[in-house]
Amino acid sequence: LAETLPRLWYRRGLALPLLPLVPVSWLFAALSGLRRVAYRSGLLASERLPVPVVVVGNLVAGGAGKTPLTLWLARQLQQRGWRPGIVSRGYGRSADDVRGVLADSRADEVGDEPLLLARRSGCPVWVGRSRAEAGVALLAAHPEVDIVLCDDGLQHYALGRDVELAVFDARGVGNGWRLPLGPLRE
């Protein structure tokens, strides 16, 4: 299934084996749309940090180059005199707490991508299920940070943002359908 679905997602049109998933896709689209409207209307709270926030994410499931772009942005900002910090969910880690990522942290505790960012960026990196909580903790521990980059947080609306960057790879939007019929998250 893990190999078949992505293969079908990136074909033109809707593949016959996916037809039973149409109602699930409609439900996913409706719920994700309602959630986005709830944040935009203020029904659900979004926390604003006292520094600009740039969110790097993608609209499709899977990797598209978000972490390399975040690393590149951090370097570009540093070269221009900014002092960026980075927040991330830390997918695959064993803990749910908010914590700083050190160069000698273990990937199973902080996530492999945040560990890569901490080792290569020279920026403070914090992880947490809530990117907003991670951002607050990062700024408390590193008051010199004057801009926050959020790696893979496009659908995490609880963190207010000033700029959103949506990354696409050569596959584009696939068949144009929402999960699970296609690769689109929104």
N, C-alpha and C positions, 0 to 999 in steps of 0.2 A: 504493500500500500504506500509506503514512504517513497518508493521509486515510481510507482504507477501514477499517482495523483499529479505530481509535478510534470510528468511527461504529458499527461492529458491537458493540464492547465496551459501549456505553451503551444498547443495545436490551434489552428484556426477553427473557429466555431465551437459548438458545444458537442463534446464526445458522447455518444450514446450510453456508455457505461455510467456516466455522471448524472443522467436524467433523474434517477431516484433522489438525488441530493438537492433538486430545485427548491422544495419547500424549506429545507434547512438553510439554504443560501438566502432565501427571502427573509427568513426569520433573523439570520445573522445581520443582514443589511438593515432591517428595521430596528433591531436592538442597538446596533452600533450607531445608527443615525440618531436615535432617541438620546443616547448617551452624549453624543457630540452636541446636540441641541441643548441638553440639560446644562452642560458646562458653558456654552455660549450665552445662554439666557441668565446664568447666575444661579440656577436651581441647585447645581452642584458647585462647590467652591473650588476655585483655582488659586493657588498661592503664587504671589508675585515676589520675586527676590529683589533686593535693593540694587542689583547690578543687572545689566543686560543678559538675557538668556538666548542662546542659539541652539535650537533643537535639530539634530540630524537624524533622519529616519527614512523609512521607505513605505510605500503604499502596498507593496507586495510582500507576501510571506517569503522568508528566506533571506539569504545574504545578497547584498547588492553593492557592498563597498562602504557601508556607513562608518565603520571603525577606521579604515584608512583615511576617509575624508575628515573625520574628527581629528585624527592625528595631524593631518596636513594643515587643517585650520588652526590648531593649537600652535604649530610652528610658525605659521604666517602671522598670527596675532602677536606672538612673542617677538618676532623680528620687527614688528611695528610698535613695540613698546607696551603692549598690553600684558597683563598678568592673568592668563586664563586658569580656570579650574575646570575639572571634568566630572560629571556625574553619570552614572549608569545603573541599570538594574542589576547587572552581574548575573546573567543567566547561567544556570548550571551550578551555582554555588550551593553549599549545603546549609547556609544560615540565612535568616531573613532580616537580620539586624542592619543598622546603618553603621558603616565603618569606613575608615580610610584605607586605601590600598597602598601598600609599601612595595618597594622593588623586590623584597624577599617574602612577600605574602604568598600563600599557597593558592593555586588556581581553584581548588575545590572550595575554598573559603570566600573568595572574592569574585570568581569568574575569570575565564581566560582572557577575554577581550579587555576588561578593565586592568588586568595585570599587564598586558601588552602596552596599554596606554600609559600606565604609570612608569613602566620601564623606559619607554621611548620618548615620551613627551616632555619630561622635566616639569610637569604640572602636578599639583595635588589632584588626586582622583579619589572620589568617594562613591560607594555603592549603597543601594538600598532599594527595597521593593517600591517605596515611594521616592520618586526622584526629587520631589519638593523637600522632603525630610533630609535627603542626602545633600541637597543644595544648601539648606539651612546649616547643617552640620559642617559642611565644607567651609562656608563663609565664617562660621564661628571659630574654626580651627585655623583658618588662613585669611585673616582680614585684608591681606594685600591683594587678594583676587578681585579683579575688576570686571570680569566677564565669565559667565559659566557656559560651557558647552555640554549639551546633553546627548550622549551617544545612544541612539535607538530609543527615542522617546516620543515619536510623532503622535502616537495614539494615547499617550499618557497626559491627558488634559489637565490633571491636577497640578501640574507645574505650568505656571504662566510663562509665555515665551514672547520674545520680541521679533525673532526671525525663525522661520521654519525652512529647512532645506530637505527636499524629498529627493532621494537618490534612486536612480534606475540604472540597471545594467542593460546589456544588449538585448535581453529578453523582453524588455518593455513591460506592458501590462498583461502579457499573456493573452488569454482568450477574452479578457475584459469582464469576466464574471467575478463576483464576490466569493469568498470562502464559503463552503468547501468546493463549489463548482469551479472556481478559478483561484488565482493567487491573490486577488485584491483584498486588502484589509478594509479599505473604505473607498 
